[in-house]
Amino acid sequence: MARSLLLPVLAATLAFTVPALAQTAAAPQVEAGTYAVDPGHTQVEFGVSHMGFTNFRGRFSDVSGTLQLDPKAPAKSTFDVTVPTISVNTPVAKLNDELKSDQWLDAKAFPQITFKATSVTPTGPNEAKVTGNFTLHGVTKPLTLNAKLHGAGVNPLNKKVTVGFDLTGSLKRSDFGVKTYVPLIGDDVEITISAAFEK
C-alpha cells in the first residue's frame, strides 16, 4: 500500500527523465528552463485491494522536486521529485499511524520514496512509458510508469508558466519488503502521481 505512493512518484529524491513529455507538447506551450513542484496541486495516490472487497486508497502530500526542461533537446531534460513517507494519509487515523510504523513503511528508517528514470519511450501523442529505478523501504527495483502530458502554458491565476502530467502504474509491495497481511491485503499496489511544475 505504502509502496505505491512512494512517488513517486513516486519520493532521498524521486528523480526521472521526461524527454517524451517535452517532445509531445506544442512547441509554443512548453518553455525551456527550471521548474519546481507546486505542492498544493501535486498529488501522489495509491490503491490496494482490501480483502478482495474494495480497492482502498490513500495519498502522500508535501511533494517537492524540480524539472529541468529543454524542449529542443528533450533527452537532456531531467525530473526529480521527493515524497516524504511520513505524509501518508488515509481516511482512517489509526491506519495512518500503522502505515508509518515499522510494520509497514517504517517512516523513521526510510523517510523518503524515490524514483530515477533511466529511459523514456513515446507511445502516442502526449504519452510515453518511463522506466527507472524506484526505491521504497530501502529497496531499489526497476519500475515502468505510463506518462501522460495534460498541458503546458501560463497559469491564468498566478501567471506562472506551468507543466502538468500524470504518471500511473503498479508494483508489488512484497518486492520492497512490505509484506504485512499479504495476501489478505493485496500485494499489487496502484500508483498515480499527478504532478504540476511551475517555472
Residue pairs with C-beta under 8 A, 6 or more apart in sequence:
1 46
1 48
1 56
1 58
1 99
1 104
1 173
1 178
1 185
1 186
1 189
2 46
2 85
2 88
2 99
2 104
2 105
2 136
2 137
2 173
2 178
3 46
3 136
3 137
3 171
3 172
3 173
3 176
3 178
3 189
4 45
4 46
4 47
4 48
4 170
4 171
4 173
4 189
4 190
4 191
5 11
5 44
5 45
5 46
5 58
5 59
5 60
5 83
5 88
5 113
5 191
6 14
6 44
6 60
6 83
6 85
6 113
6 114
6 115
6 134
6 135
6 136
6 191
7 14
7 44
7 60
7 63
7 81
7 83
7 113
7 115
7 167
7 191
7 193
8 14
8 44
8 81
8 83
8 113
8 115
8 134
8 145
8 167
8 191
8 193
9 44
9 60
9 63
9 81
9 83
9 113
9 115
9 167
9 191
9 193
9 195
10 44
10 63
10 81
10 83
10 113
10 115
10 145
10 167
10 191
10 193
11 44
11 60
11 63
11 81
11 82
11 83
11 84
11 85
11 112
11 113
11 114
11 115
12 82
12 112
12 114
12 135
13 65
13 80
13 81
13 82
13 112
13 114
14 65
14 80
14 81
14 82
14 83
14 112
14 113
14 114
14 115
14 116
15 65
15 78
15 79
15 80
15 81
15 114
15 115
15 116
15 117
16 78
16 79
16 80
16 115
16 116
16 117
16 118
16 130
16 132
17 75
17 77
17 78
17 79
17 117
17 118
17 119
17 120
17 130
17 132
18 67
18 69
18 74
18 77
18 78
18 79
18 117
18 120
18 128
18 130
18 147
18 165
19 74
19 75
19 76
19 77
19 120
20 74
20 120
20 121
20 122
20 127
20 128
20 130
20 147
21 74
21 77
21 120
21 126
21 128
21 147
21 149
21 163
21 165
22 30
22 69
22 70
22 71
22 74
22 77
23 71
23 74
23 122
24 122
24 125
24 126
24 127
24 128
24 149
25 71
25 126
25 149
25 151
25 152
25 163
27 71
29 151
29 152
29 153
30 69
30 71
30 152
30 163
31 69
31 71
31 152
31 161
31 199
32 69
32 70
32 71
32 72
33 68
33 69
33 161
33 199
34 66
34 67
34 68
34 69
34 199
35 66
35 67
35 68
35 69
35 161
35 163
35 197
35 198
35 199
36 64
36 65
36 66
36 67
36 197
36 198
37 63
37 64
37 65
37 66
37 67
37 81
37 195
37 196
37 197
37 198
38 162
38 196
38 197
38 198
39 61
39 62
39 63
39 64
41 164
41 196
42 63
42 193
42 194
42 195
42 196
43 59
43 61
43 63
43 192
43 193
43 194
44 59
44 60
44 61
44 63
44 83
44 191
44 192
44 193
44 194
45 57
45 58
45 59
45 60
45 191
45 192
45 193
45 194
46 57
46 58
46 59
46 60
46 189
46 190
46 191
46 192
47 55
47 56
47 57
47 189
47 190
48 55
48 56
48 173
48 185
48 186
48 188
48 189
48 190
49 55
49 56
49 185
49 186
49 188
50 56
50 185
50 186
51 184
51 185
55 190
56 90
57 90
58 88
58 89
58 90
58 99
59 88
59 89
59 90
60 83
60 84
60 85
60 87
60 88
60 89
60 113
61 84
61 87
61 89
62 84
62 87
63 81
63 82
63 83
63 195
64 81
64 82
65 79
65 80
65 81
65 82
65 195
65 197
66 79
66 80
66 197
67 77
67 78
67 79
67 80
67 163
67 197
68 76
68 77
68 78
68 79
69 77
69 163
70 76
70 77
79 117
81 115
81 193
81 195
82 112
82 114
83 112
83 113
83 114
84 107
84 111
84 112
85 100
85 105
85 106
85 107
85 110
85 111
85 112
85 113
86 100
86 107
86 111
88 96
88 99
88 100
88 105
88 107
89 96
90 96
90 99
98 104
99 105
100 106
100 107
101 107
102 108
102 109
103 180
104 178
104 180
105 136
105 137
105 178
106 137
109 138
110 136
110 137
110 138
113 134
113 135
113 136
114 134
114 135
115 132
115 133
115 134
115 135
115 143
115 145
116 132
116 133
117 130
117 131
117 132
118 131
118 132
118 133
118 142
119 130
119 131
119 132
120 128
120 129
120 130
120 131
120 147
121 128
121 129
121 131
122 128
123 129
123 146
126 148
126 149
127 146
127 147
127 148
127 149
128 146
128 147
129 144
129 145
129 146
129 147
130 144
130 145
130 146
130 147
130 167
131 142
131 143
131 144
131 145
132 142
132 143
132 145
133 140
133 141
133 142
133 143
134 140
134 141
134 142
134 143
134 171
136 173
136 176
136 178
137 176
137 177
137 178
138 177
139 175
139 176
139 177
141 171
141 175
141 176
143 169
143 171
144 169
145 167
145 168
145 169
145 191
145 193
146 167
146 168
146 169
147 165
147 166
147 167
148 165
148 166
148 168
149 163
149 164
149 165
150 164
150 165
150 166
151 163
151 164
152 161
152 162
152 163
152 164
153 161
153 162
154 160
154 161
154 162
155 161
155 162
155 198
158 198
160 198
160 199
161 198
161 199
162 196
162 197
162 198
162 199
163 196
163 197
163 199
164 194
164 195
164 196
164 197
165 195
166 192
166 193
166 194
166 195
167 191
167 192
167 193
167 195
168 190
168 191
168 192
168 193
169 190
169 191
170 188
170 189
170 190
170 191
171 188
171 189
171 191
172 187
172 188
172 189
173 179
173 182
173 187
173 189
174 182
174 187
